[in-house]
Structures are given as C-alpha cells and as structure tokens.
Amino acid sequence: MNLTIKPLTKSTMADFFDFFDNRAFSDGSPYAPCYCNCFHLTADEVRIGISERSETLGGGFEGLRLALRESAEQLINEGVMHGYLAYEDDLAIGWCNANDQQNYIRVGSFDPGKCQEEDYCISSGEKGKVKSLVCFEIAPGYRGKGIAKALLQRVCEDARAEGYEWIEVYPQETDAYSAFDFTGPVEMYKNTGFEEVRRWGKTIVMRKKL
C-alpha cells in the first residue's frame, strides 16, 4: 500500500469531505452522518443548534448530514478542527482527530444525541501541554492494515516537534472488538507506550510521555 498522511488544512478539506461523504460510513456504521465536529460543540449546540439547522435544511437523515457538514466546514475554515488524513495514492481512506486538549469541548466517547456535562472528560491544564487524539475513522476494506497505528505515530511525531509533553487518548472499556470503536483499541495504545492514568465511566484515559 502506498500510504501517505497529510494534516487537515483548507487545502485538504475537499479530501476530508470526500472521505466522510463517500467512504467513512459505507458499511452502515451507526455513527453516520458524523463529520467529527461534535468534540468542538457544546451540549446545547449539538442538541439545539444542530437540530434546528437540520430542520431548516429539510430534516431527517439528510438534513442532519448537511447541518453537521456545514458545521464541520465552518470549524475547519476557522482553524478550530485539526487532524490527519491517511491516503492510498490520492484517495483519502482514513482520518484521526487530534488537537490541543484545551481546544476541545469534550473528549472520549459520547452519544451526540444525549451528551451531558459528565461526557466532557477534560483535565484542567495549559494549552501546549497535552495533545489529545479523540477519534479514528478508517474506511471499510482498509481496516486492520495498520493505518490507525500510522496515524497515531504521525500525531506523536508532530506533537513532539511542536513541544507538547504528552499525548492523551481515550479508548473504551469493552468486552469485545468492534469495527465501529472510534476511540481506538486499548491494545494498540499499550503496544505503543501508553499507560492508563485514570478512568471516566467506561472511558480509559491513557497517556504517553513525549
């Protein structure tokens, strides 16, 4: 596989939307039509703002998709959402959402339709200390090929170069593997030097010193 990784910028935004529009959830994922923006939205913005905009755009699944897509586009244009796209040749086939922890509203797993303050899971701290990786999405047909691990490695390399002290991740306590586990598997993190530092419900907060 000819795998390359590029940061999300305005110049790669079209690839981001091509990935989420056409490949990310093509296997019937329960997370469709996510555009990975709810980590940057308050509970009211998710429940009320996105819901109201969805109705304006026609309601139903398509109205929700368009409202979330519109919100994500705004966050990218404003420089709020950050992350990396994985490519096979010129086709985006994977994504991870990574940012300064203090730039998120929440981290860890949550139900966007029922998010509450207890879902926020953010430690107090200064910007520039902890880089959080909150989500992976790999296209069906490309899972199990090391793409998430390659994305994780790139996040760690860039965070170290940017002067961050820690990488923090949020796998979920679970009894079985799930292809829809967007927070990433515990074993991948253990095998790359992460250690558990606390728990938040079923969220296992893990860190790696850079």
Salt bridges, closest charged atoms under 4 A:
ASP18 OD2 - ARG23 NH2 2.34
ASP21 OD1 - ARG65 NH1 3.39
ASP21 OD2 - ARG69 NH2 2.85
ASP27 OD2 - ARG143 NH1 2.70
ASP44 OD1 - ARG47 NH2 3.47
GLU62 OE2 - ARG65 NH2 2.78
GLU70 OE1 - ARG53 NE 2.67
GLU137 OE2 - ARG143 NH2 3.50
ASP158 OD2 - ARG154 NE 2.95
GLU162 OE1 - LYS131 NZ 3.04
GLU165 OE2 - LYS129 NZ 3.19
GLU168 OE1 - ARG207 NE 2.48
GLU173 OE1 - ARG199 NH1 3.34
GLU187 OE2 - LYS190 NZ 3.88
GLU196 OE2 - ARG199 NE 2.77
